[in-house]
Each structure stands twice: as structure tokens, then as C-alpha cells.
Amino acid sequence: MVYGVGVSKELAFEQAFQKARLLELKQFHSFYTDKNYLSDYYEEDYEEIYAKYEQVNKFFNQRFTEVIMYRFSFFTQEHIYIIGQSNPGDWVGLYLKSEFVYNP
């Protein structure tokens, strides 16, 4: 059992989720900075895939001063939100969902 304490209900839940490792909050820097990592999983197209990730990395890092990653992990599902705020104050984000086969 884990618990969280905060000045608001939201902060208490955030703390409890982080302690339970259901929520991870970090500053976002980039996706797949190591080309060799991609080459291990993709035989021919890894250069093209790497270039696409680099476009996303450049977009977030050039357009926004601070980009935060929220990663929710629930056994067989993972939800990642990458969110940045632009100069006029608009919020822009990217959502990724992964599903895994549970194999103990």
C-alpha cells in the first residue's frame, strides 16, 4: 500500500501514483537519441524512422521552452502524454498508447 499527502486532492493522488510507480513525471528531451537502438529493432528502415523521430524532437525542443512527459503505466498498458506550452499560452501535446502482453 502506498499513500500520498498534499494540500489538494489532486496533489495527494499525484504523489500516491508516483510512489506506486503508476505515474512518472519528467522533463521531455527527445525520443530515441541513439540510432543504434533503432537499428537493433528495424533492419532496413531505421534511418527513415530515426529521421521522423528527429523531426518530432526538433519541433518540441525549438517551439516550447519546457516540455513535460506524463507516463501512466498500468500492467499491460502505458499512456504517455508529452505536453508543451507555446508563447501565446496554447498547450500542445502528443499522446502515445502502448499495449503489452502480460507474461509473468
C-alpha positions in Angstrom: 0.0 0.0 0.0 1.1 3.5 -0.8 -0.3 6.8 0.2 0.1 10.5 -0.8 -0.3 13.7 1.2 -0.9 17.0 -0.4 -2.6 20.4 0.0 -5.2 19.3 -2.6 -6.8 16.0 -3.6 -5.0 16.2 -6.9 -1.6 16.6 -5.4 -2.2 13.7 -3.0 -3.2 11.5 -5.9 -0.2 12.5 -7.9 2.1 11.7 -5.1 0.5 8.3 -4.4 0.6 7.4 -8.1 4.3 8.3 -8.3 5.1 6.3 -5.2 3.2 3.3 -6.7 5.1 3.8 -10.0 1.9 4.2 -11.9 2.9 7.8 -12.8 6.2 9.2 -13.9 6.7 13.0 -14.5 9.8 14.1 -16.3 11.1 16.9 -18.5 11.0 15.7 -22.1 14.2 16.0 -24.1 13.9 13.6 -27.0 12.8 10.3 -28.5 15.4 7.7 -29.5 18.6 9.7 -29.5 20.6 6.5 -30.2 20.4 5.4 -33.8 21.9 2.1 -32.9 19.0 1.3 -30.6 16.6 1.6 -33.6 18.9 -0.5 -35.8 18.5 -3.4 -33.4 14.7 -3.4 -34.0 14.4 -2.3 -37.6 16.5 -3.8 -40.3 16.2 -1.6 -43.3 14.1 1.5 -42.5 15.8 2.5 -39.2 17.4 5.7 -40.8 14.0 6.8 -42.0 12.3 6.1 -38.7 15.1 7.9 -36.9 14.6 11.0 -39.1 10.9 11.1 -38.3 11.7 10.9 -34.5 14.2 13.7 -35.0 11.6 15.9 -36.6 9.3 15.5 -33.6 12.3 16.1 -31.2 13.2 19.3 -33.0 9.6 20.6 -33.1 9.1 20.2 -29.4 12.6 21.5 -28.4 12.5 24.5 -30.7 8.9 25.6 -30.2 8.5 25.2 -26.4 10.6 26.3 -23.5 9.5 23.5 -21.2 8.1 20.1 -22.3 6.8 17.7 -19.7 6.2 14.0 -20.1 3.5 12.2 -18.1 3.8 8.5 -18.3 1.0 6.3 -16.9 1.8 2.6 -16.5 -0.9 0.0 -15.8 0.5 -3.5 -16.0 -0.4 -4.2 -19.7 -1.0 -0.6 -20.9 1.1 2.5 -21.0 -0.1 6.0 -21.8 2.4 8.8 -22.5 1.5 12.4 -22.8 4.1 14.9 -23.9 2.9 18.4 -23.4 4.4 21.9 -24.0 3.2 25.4 -23.8 3.7 27.9 -26.6 4.4 31.6 -26.2 0.8 32.7 -26.8 -0.1 30.2 -24.0 -1.6 27.4 -26.0 -1.0 23.9 -24.9 0.3 21.4 -27.5 0.8 17.7 -26.9 1.4 14.3 -28.2 -0.3 11.1 -27.0 1.2 7.6 -27.2 -0.5 4.4 -26.2 1.2 1.0 -25.9 -0.4 -2.3 -25.0 1.7 -5.3 -23.8 1.1 -8.9 -23.3 1.4 -9.7 -19.6 3.8 -12.6 -19.2 4.8 -13.3 -15.6 
